[in-house]
Each structure stands twice: as structure tokens, then as C-alpha cells.
Amino acid sequence: MSKLKLAIAIFVSTISFPVFAGGILTNTNQSVHFLRNPARDAAIGLDGVYTNPAGVIFLNEGFHIGFNWQYARQTRTITTTNPDFALGMRNDGKTIKEFEGKAVAPIIPSLQAAYNKGKWSFQASIAVTGGGGKCEFSNGIGSFESAVAAIASSLQPLGATGYDVDGYMRGKQYYFGFTLGAAYKVTENLSVYGGARLLYGTASYKARLSNIMVNTAAGAVPFGTFLDNANARIAGGIMQYTEGIAQLEAGIAQYKAAGVPVPETLTTQLAQAQAAKAQLEGTQTSLQTLETYREGVSLMSDQTGVGIAPIVGVDYKIGAFNFAAKYEFKTRMRMKNSSTVKEAHQIAAVNKYRDGSSVPEDQPALLSVGAQWSILPTVRVGAGYHLFFDKSAHWYNHEEKKLDGNTWELNGGVEWDVTDKLQVSGGLQKTNYGLSDEYMNDMSFVVSSYTFGLGVGYQISDKVKVNAAYFQTNYDTYKQDVAPAVTNHSTHNDYTRTNKVVGVGVEIKI
């Protein structure tokens, strides 16, 4: 039963590969200033320690420090269409099912600091600069259930009429960035910057398929019980065919010994019996592959890694305009595994989590350019462009090669000094990923989006300023058609997300 063998392979590879990562995603929301207005690439401010480090030199002399706190609430939703879902005992015959993951990050901190003296600005920052955050799918995901549904479909010749399963997946990945650098004022209008960022990556993945049931004419039975019953029937069938083959071979031998032509019916019966026995033996071998999973599957993996990358920048002021650019080099990351996968597995994807191995998870290089125009002394408008060199990064099994292109972003915004103390600002950002059907999967996905942010800043005193903002991302829906694998039908996935963030921050000048 080749369909059963392929179903088993997908079952093993899917539930043993619970990836939830954000390798393609670089976090650019490093401050509440960015939440107020994403167009900060050419702005002069303390948040420029991340967005425009060369421009920080144009702040007043002295020590500047900023603390930021963000609260984020996210969902990730996959709607999967699979005809095999109709076999699910809790699916009411439906072939479409929604899987939702929820994530709440109550504390996302960041810190920026700068010391300006003469022509020099010495800067540092600490923030979560990469990773997909944390998300939990309490009912698993579509690929998990699709694998079990495919098994149930392929086991129908053995008496299976349906299935039931409890799925669960939780993934967490963070890249903590520690940045040091210095800007130098070449002229009164031109400055340059050089620095480096140390990334510490930490990730953990947990997945489980439990309480797997197989429905039969006699009712639902645990997966292990079904395997026992099926193996017993198959073993009995193999024994009967073995005995029948022996009798047929003995009969044929008698004809040959007597020098009499062997009847064609006997040779046909022997060939049919041998073929039927071989098929049962193949099914028996396939079922043996599932023995490890008769009580369900559980996998836990923790990963850590360290990488470092240079950063360079430039800022140029002319009249009412300011122009800036920054380039962050690719960060080479190798995440070391500590997991329950102790030995090399026959399914290649599982080896990403092999205990003690190191997995490539680079953070892509980033080019950002921006411009700001002071229309009035109290009103500034800005625009920016980001290009993430995703296809030049190195990810496990070269997933980056499956992308159709690099990620790019466009942003624009405005800031208004309402009074000497009060500022209001707002802006938009469009993010476009170079996705493809081959790259997308429900264990790790991003979708293109547009974002708006708005907020206020208030100067409490000459030395203290507070910022507050709201930031929301509206995502597209990516539609993916998955080619037939086990059965003779294709499946379909719709991917989308939500993201809402509020933040407050304080800036202090000493």
C-alpha cells in the first residue's frame, strides 16, 4: 500500500517538525517613537540610536537615555481546506477548518542611550531585534491534523472510517540585540556612524499529538488498539497465504515430477497468492513504522545561538531637509539544539532539531534610507525605504531559496509640535514579502501588510519627555494551493494575522 507508506512519512515528518520561527522577520519597532510614526529613518532623535544612528550627533551635548515599554497582542490564523477533514469525528463532515494561534507579550522592553561630546556621539541600545515572538496553537495546526487525516484515509482498506486527535503547538523565538557604536560629525551638516550588534538568540518549540483515535464499524478505538487488531489480521492473512503458496508449489512440483504440463490455473493462482502476500507484508512493514507513535507524539526542543554584525550609517542636513541611510550587515547565526531528537532521523526535516546540532538561522542584512522635510519650524514630514536581503541569508535547508524575492517596506508620516511641550504624530508603513507557495507553511509564516501608528510626546521638563502610542498592523490573506501528496486531491490554506501594540516611553537628558 504505497499510499499508506507515503501517509506515514508525512505523519512522521509533520508532527516531528514543529517550527515556529521568524527568521524572515526583523523587528523594527524598537521604540515608542516608531510606534507614533514609522517614518523615522531620517529623523533626529534618541530613537535614532536604532533608526538613524548617524543623526544622533545632532542632539544637544550631554547624556541621553530612553526607556520604552510595549504591550503587543497578536493572532495567527490558518484556514485549511482538506477533503480528508470530513473523516474527523468532531468535524461534522466539514472539509474546512480554522486553526488560530494567540500570543500576548505584556512586556517588550528596549533601551537607547547616547553621550554627545563635541564631534562625537557614543551610543548603545538593548532591544528584541529579531524573531517571531511567542505563539500557542491550543488545537494544533492544519498540517498536524492533515497528516492524521491522511493516515485515516489510507487505512480505510483495513477498516478505518474516521479519526480523532488532540493537537497542540507552541513556539517561541527571540533575538536580543546589544548594540554599541559611535557617530562622528564630519562637518556641521554631515555625520557618519560605525558600530556593531551582538545578537543572542533563544528559541523553544513544543508540539504534541495525543489521544489519536480511529473510528471503525465497531466504534472508536485508540490508535494503538487499531494497530494491534490490524497487525493480527494481517499476520493471519500472511500465514494463510504462506500455507496456500506451499500447497500450490507442492502441487506444481508433482506435475513437473510426473513430466506432465503444469495447468495454467495453478501458476496463475500461485502468482496471485505471492502478490497478495507481498502486499500484506508491505502493509505490515508500513504499520510497524507507526509503532513509535501509537501513544501519540511529543517533541520539545530548545535552541540558543550568538552572532555579530557591523552597522554603518550616514546623515546629511541641507536647509529644511535631512537625509540618512543605514546598512546593517547580515548576522550569521547558528542555533544549537538541546532536544529530544537524539539520533539522526530517516526524515531529513526532523534533523533540524537533532540534539547537539547547529542550525543556520541568519538575520538578513538591511538597507534603510530616509528623508525628512521641515515644512514649518513646527511641522516635519518624513519618508523611508527598507530593503531586507532575505535571499542572501542562510536558513535551514536553504529555505531562503524558496522565496520569490526580498522583503521591502515603504513608510511615511508627519510630526507636529502643537505647543512647546506637546507633539502629535502619525504614519503608515507598507510591508511586502517575496512569498511563494513553496516557502509558505502553517508552522512558520508571514504575510504582507500595512501598518499605521499614532501617538503623542510631552515635554514634562527640560530634561524629561514622555511618549505614548498605538500601533496596528493589518495583514493581507495569502492563499496557498498545496499539490496532492497522499491522496488524489489537493489542499488549500489561507494565512493571515493580527497585531495591535500600545507603548509608553520616557527620555531623560542628564
C-alpha positions in Angstrom: 0.0 0.0 0.0 2.2 2.9 -1.3 -0.4 5.5 -0.2 -0.1 4.2 3.4 3.7 4.4 3.3 3.6 8.0 2.0 1.0 8.9 4.6 3.2 7.5 7.3 6.2 9.5 6.0 4.2 12.7 6.1 2.8 11.9 9.5 6.3 11.4 10.9 7.8 14.4 9.3 5.0 16.8 10.2 4.4 16.1 13.8 8.2 15.9 14.5 8.9 19.3 12.9 7.1 21.9 15.0 8.7 25.0 13.7 7.5 28.4 14.6 10.2 30.9 13.8 10.5 34.4 12.5 13.8 34.1 10.6 12.4 36.3 7.7 11.2 38.9 10.2 13.4 41.7 11.6 11.8 43.7 14.4 12.0 47.4 13.6 9.7 48.6 16.3 12.5 49.4 18.8 10.9 52.5 20.4 7.6 54.2 21.1 8.7 57.0 18.7 8.5 54.3 15.9 5.0 53.4 17.1 4.0 57.0 16.9 5.3 57.3 13.4 7.1 54.5 11.5 8.9 57.1 9.2 11.9 57.7 11.4 14.7 56.8 9.1 15.9 60.4 8.7 14.5 61.8 12.0 16.8 63.4 14.6 16.0 61.9 18.0 17.2 59.5 20.6 15.4 56.6 18.9 17.8 57.2 16.1 20.2 55.0 18.0 18.4 52.3 16.0 16.7 54.1 13.1 19.3 56.8 12.2 22.4 56.5 14.4 24.5 58.9 12.4 21.9 61.7 13.1 22.0 61.3 16.9 25.1 63.5 16.9 22.9 66.5 16.1 21.2 66.2 19.5 22.4 68.5 22.3 25.6 67.7 24.1 25.3 65.5 27.2 23.9 62.1 28.2 20.6 61.0 26.8 18.8 57.8 27.9 15.4 56.4 26.8 13.3 53.6 28.3 10.5 52.0 26.2 7.7 49.6 27.2 5.4 47.9 24.6 2.4 45.6 25.0 1.6 43.5 22.0 -1.4 41.3 21.3 -1.3 39.1 18.2 -3.2 36.3 16.4 -2.1 34.0 13.6 -4.9 32.2 11.7 -4.7 29.4 9.2 -7.9 28.2 7.4 -7.2 24.8 5.9 -9.4 23.1 3.3 -8.8 19.3 3.1 -11.4 16.7 1.9 -9.9 14.3 4.4 -11.2 16.5 7.3 -14.6 15.1 6.6 -13.4 11.9 8.3 -12.8 13.8 11.6 -15.2 12.7 14.3 -15.5 16.3 15.6 -15.6 18.0 12.2 -19.3 17.3 11.4 -18.4 16.2 7.9 -16.8 19.6 7.1 -13.7 19.9 4.9 -12.7 23.4 6.0 -11.2 24.1 9.5 -9.7 27.1 11.1 -6.7 27.0 13.4 -5.8 30.0 15.4 -2.7 30.8 17.4 -2.8 33.5 20.1 0.1 35.5 21.5 0.2 38.2 24.2 3.5 39.9 25.1 2.8 42.1 28.1 6.4 43.4 28.4 8.6 44.2 25.4 11.3 46.5 26.7 14.0 48.5 25.0 16.7 51.0 26.0 18.6 53.6 24.0 21.4 55.7 25.3 23.8 58.3 23.8 26.5 60.5 25.1 27.3 63.5 22.8 30.5 65.5 23.3 32.0 67.8 20.7 32.1 66.0 17.3 31.4 62.5 18.9 28.3 60.6 19.8 28.8 57.3 21.7 25.7 55.1 21.6 24.2 51.9 23.0 20.9 50.0 22.8 19.3 46.9 24.1 16.2 45.5 22.4 14.5 42.5 20.9 15.7 43.0 17.3 14.5 39.8 15.7 12.5 36.6 16.0 8.8 35.7 15.7 7.9 36.1 19.3 5.8 33.5 21.1 2.6 31.9 19.9 0.4 29.0 21.0 -2.0 26.9 19.0 -4.1 25.1 21.6 -5.7 22.8 18.9 -2.6 22.3 16.8 -2.4 23.4 13.2 -3.8 22.2 9.9 -0.7 20.2 8.8 -0.8 18.2 12.0 -4.4 17.2 11.5 -4.0 16.7 7.8 -1.3 14.1 8.5 -3.6 12.2 10.8 -6.5 12.5 8.4 -4.3 11.1 5.6 -3.4 8.1 7.7 -7.1 7.5 8.4 -7.9 7.8 4.7 -5.2 5.4 3.8 -6.2 2.9 6.5 -9.8 2.6 5.1 -9.0 -0.7 3.4 -8.2 -2.0 7.0 -11.5 -0.9 8.4 -10.9 2.7 9.4 -13.9 5.0 8.8 -12.7 8.2 10.6 -10.3 9.7 13.2 -9.9 11.9 16.2 -6.9 13.7 17.6 -5.8 16.3 20.1 -3.1 18.7 18.7 -1.0 21.3 20.4 1.9 23.5 19.3 3.8 26.3 21.0 6.7 28.2 19.5 8.9 30.9 20.9 11.9 32.7 19.3 13.7 35.9 20.3 16.9 37.6 19.1 18.1 40.0 21.8 20.3 42.7 20.3 23.1 44.6 22.2 24.4 47.4 20.0 27.4 49.7 20.5 28.6 52.4 18.1 29.8 55.9 17.6 28.9 58.8 15.3 31.3 61.5 14.1 30.4 64.9 12.9 32.5 65.4 9.8 31.1 68.9 9.1 28.2 70.9 10.6 25.9 69.2 8.1 27.4 65.7 7.6 27.9 62.8 10.0 28.9 59.2 9.8 28.4 56.2 12.1 30.1 52.8 12.7 29.0 50.2 15.2 28.2 46.5 15.7 25.3 44.5 17.2 25.7 41.3 19.2 22.7 39.0 18.8 21.8 36.4 21.4 19.1 34.1 20.0 16.9 31.8 22.1 14.1 29.6 20.9 11.9 26.8 22.2 9.4 24.6 20.5 6.9 22.2 21.9 4.4 20.0 19.9 2.1 17.2 20.7 -0.3 14.9 19.0 -2.2 12.8 21.6 -5.4 10.8 22.1 -5.3 9.6 18.5 -8.4 7.5 17.8 -9.5 5.5 14.8 -13.2 5.1 14.1 -14.4 1.7 12.9 -17.6 -0.1 12.3 -17.4 -1.3 15.9 -16.9 2.2 17.2 -13.8 4.4 18.0 -10.7 2.7 19.3 -7.3 4.0 20.4 -4.8 4.1 17.6 -2.6 1.5 19.4 -5.6 -0.9 19.6 -6.4 -0.4 15.9 -2.7 -1.2 15.1 -2.9 -4.4 17.2 -6.1 -5.5 15.6 -4.8 -4.7 12.1 -1.5 -6.4 12.7 -3.3 -9.5 14.0 -5.5 -9.7 10.9 -2.5 -9.1 8.6 -0.4 -11.7 10.3 -3.3 -14.2 10.0 -3.6 -13.4 6.3 0.1 -13.8 5.7 0.0 -17.2 7.4 -2.9 -18.3 5.2 -1.2 -17.2 2.0 2.1 -18.8 3.2 0.2 -22.1 3.6 -1.6 -21.8 0.4 1.6 -20.9 -1.5 3.3 -24.0 -0.1 0.4 -26.2 -1.2 0.4 -24.7 -4.7 4.1 -25.1 -5.0 3.8 -28.8 -3.9 1.1 -29.4 -6.5 3.2 -27.8 -9.2 6.2 -29.9 -8.2 4.2 -33.1 -8.6 3.1 -32.2 -12.1 6.7 -31.4 -13.0 8.0 -34.7 -11.4 5.5 -36.6 -13.5 6.6 -34.9 -16.6 3.1 -33.5 -17.1 2.4 -29.9 -18.2 1.5 -27.7 -15.2 -2.0 -26.4 -15.5 -2.1 -22.6 -16.2 -4.7 -22.1 -13.5 -2.1 -23.3 -10.8 0.6 -21.0 -12.0 -1.9 -18.1 -12.1 -3.1 -18.9 -8.6 0.5 -19.1 -7.3 1.4 -15.7 -8.8 -1.8 -14.1 -7.3 -1.1 -15.6 -3.9 2.5 -14.4 -3.9 1.5 -10.9 -4.9 -1.2 -10.8 -2.2 1.2 -12.0 0.4 3.8 -9.4 -0.7 1.2 -6.6 -0.5 0.2 -7.7 3.1 3.9 -7.9 4.1 4.4 -4.3 2.7 1.4 -3.2 4.7 2.7 -4.9 7.8 6.1 -3.1 7.4 4.3 0.2 7.0 2.2 -0.3 10.1 5.4 -1.2 12.1 6.7 2.2 11.2 3.8 3.7 13.2 4.5 1.7 16.4 6.6 4.6 17.9 3.5 6.8 17.6 0.8 4.5 18.9 0.6 6.6 22.1 0.9 9.9 20.2 4.0 12.1 19.7 5.6 14.7 21.8 8.7 16.8 21.0 10.5 19.5 22.9 13.5 21.5 21.6 15.5 24.5 22.9 17.9 26.4 20.8 20.5 29.1 21.5 23.0 31.0 19.4 25.2 34.1 19.1 26.1 36.3 16.2 27.6 39.7 15.5 27.3 42.1 12.6 28.7 45.6 11.7 26.4 48.6 11.1 27.3 51.7 9.2 25.3 54.9 8.6 25.4 58.5 7.3 23.3 61.6 7.8 23.3 64.8 5.8 21.5 68.1 6.5 20.8 70.8 4.0 18.4 73.6 4.7 15.0 72.3 5.7 15.9 68.8 4.6 17.6 65.9 6.3 18.7 62.7 4.5 20.0 59.5 6.1 21.0 55.9 5.3 22.0 52.9 7.3 23.2 49.4 6.4 23.2 46.5 8.8 25.3 43.6 7.6 23.9 40.0 7.7 24.2 38.4 11.1 25.5 34.9 10.9 23.5 32.8 13.4 23.9 29.2 14.3 21.3 27.9 16.7 22.5 25.0 18.8 19.9 22.4 19.7 19.1 20.7 23.0 16.2 18.5 22.3 14.5 15.1 22.5 15.8 14.2 19.0 18.9 12.3 20.0 19.8 10.4 16.8 19.7 11.1 13.1 16.2 10.5 11.7 15.2 9.0 8.4 13.1 12.1 7.7 15.5 14.9 6.9 13.4 17.7 8.3 13.4 16.2 11.8 17.2 16.6 11.9 16.9 20.3 12.2 16.2 19.6 15.9 18.8 16.9 16.4 20.3 17.3 19.9 23.7 19.0 19.8 23.5 20.1 16.2 23.8 23.7 15.0 21.2 25.1 12.6 21.7 28.2 10.3 19.2 31.0 11.2 20.8 34.2 9.8 19.3 37.6 10.4 19.2 39.2 6.9 21.2 42.3 6.0 19.1 45.5 6.0 19.4 48.8 4.0 17.3 51.7 5.1 17.2 55.2 3.5 15.1 58.1 4.5 14.3 61.8 4.1 12.7 64.4 6.3 11.4 67.8 5.4 10.6 70.6 7.9 7.7 72.2 6.1 7.4 74.7 9.0 9.5 75.1 12.1 6.8 73.1 13.9 5.8 70.5 11.2 8.0 67.7 9.8 7.1 65.1 7.2 9.2 62.0 6.5 9.5 59.1 4.2 11.7 55.9 4.2 12.5 52.7 2.4 13.8 49.4 3.8 15.2 46.5 1.9 15.8 43.2 3.7 18.2 40.9 1.9 16.4 37.7 2.8 17.5 35.7 -0.2 21.2 36.3 0.8 20.7 34.9 4.3 21.2 31.2 5.1 18.4 29.3 6.8 18.0 25.6 7.4 17.8 23.6 4.2 18.2 26.9 2.3 14.6 27.9 2.8 15.6 31.4 1.6 15.9 30.0 -2.0 12.2 29.3 -2.0 11.3 33.0 -1.7 10.3 34.9 -4.9 12.1 38.0 -3.7 13.4 40.1 -0.9 11.2 42.0 1.6 10.8 45.7 1.1 9.0 48.4 3.1 7.8 52.0 2.4 6.8 54.4 5.1 5.7 57.9 5.5 4.5 60.2 8.3 4.2 63.6 9.9 5.0 65.1 13.3 3.6 68.4 14.6 4.7 70.5 17.6 1.4 71.6 18.8 3.0 73.6 21.6 6.4 73.9 23.1 5.7 70.9 25.2 3.2 68.8 23.2 3.9 66.8 20.0 1.5 64.7 17.9 2.5 62.3 15.1 1.2 59.6 12.9 2.4 57.5 10.0 1.9 54.5 7.7 4.1 51.6 6.6 3.7 49.1 3.8 5.5 45.8 4.1 5.8 43.4 1.1 7.3 39.9 1.4 8.5 37.9 -1.6 6.5 34.9 -0.7 5.8 31.7 -2.7 3.6 28.7 -2.2 6.7 26.5 -1.8 8.0 28.7 1.0 4.8 29.1 3.0 3.8 26.6 5.7 1.5 26.8 8.7 4.3 26.2 11.1 6.1 29.4 10.3 4.6 32.2 8.1 4.4 35.9 7.5 2.1 37.8 5.2 2.3 41.2 3.6 0.7 44.1 5.4 0.2 47.8 6.0 0.6 49.4 9.4 -0.5 52.7 11.0 0.8 54.3 14.1 -0.2 57.4 16.0 0.8 59.0 19.3 1.9 61.9 21.4 5.0 63.2 23.1 5.0 65.6 26.1 8.0 67.5 27.4 7.4 67.4 31.2 10.6 69.4 31.8 13.8 70.5 30.1 15.2 67.0 31.0 12.2 64.6 30.8 10.0 63.7 27.9 7.3 61.0 27.8 5.9 59.3 24.7 2.7 57.2 24.2 1.4 55.5 21.1 -0.9 53.0 19.4 0.3 50.8 16.6 -1.8 48.4 14.5 -0.9 46.1 11.6 -3.5 45.0 9.0 -2.4 41.9 7.2 -3.3 40.5 3.7 -4.5 37.0 3.3 -2.1 34.7 1.5 -3.8 31.9 -0.4 -1.8 28.8 -0.9 -2.6 25.7 -3.0 -0.8 22.6 -1.9 -0.2 19.9 -4.6 -1.6 16.4 -4.0 0.6 14.2 -1.7 -1.0 11.2 -0.2 -4.5 11.3 -1.7 -5.6 12.2 -5.2 -6.7 15.7 -4.1 -5.0 19.0 -3.3 -5.4 21.1 -0.2 -5.7 24.8 0.3 -4.5 27.2 3.1 -5.4 30.8 3.8 -2.9 32.6 6.1 -3.5 35.9 7.9 -2.5 37.6 11.2 -3.5 40.5 13.5 -1.2 42.7 15.6 -2.0 45.5 18.0 0.6 47.3 20.1 0.5 50.1 22.7 3.6 51.6 24.2 4.9 54.3 26.6 8.4 55.6 27.0 10.4 58.2 28.8 13.5 60.1 27.6 15.9 61.7 30.1 18.7 64.2 29.4 21.4 64.3 32.1 
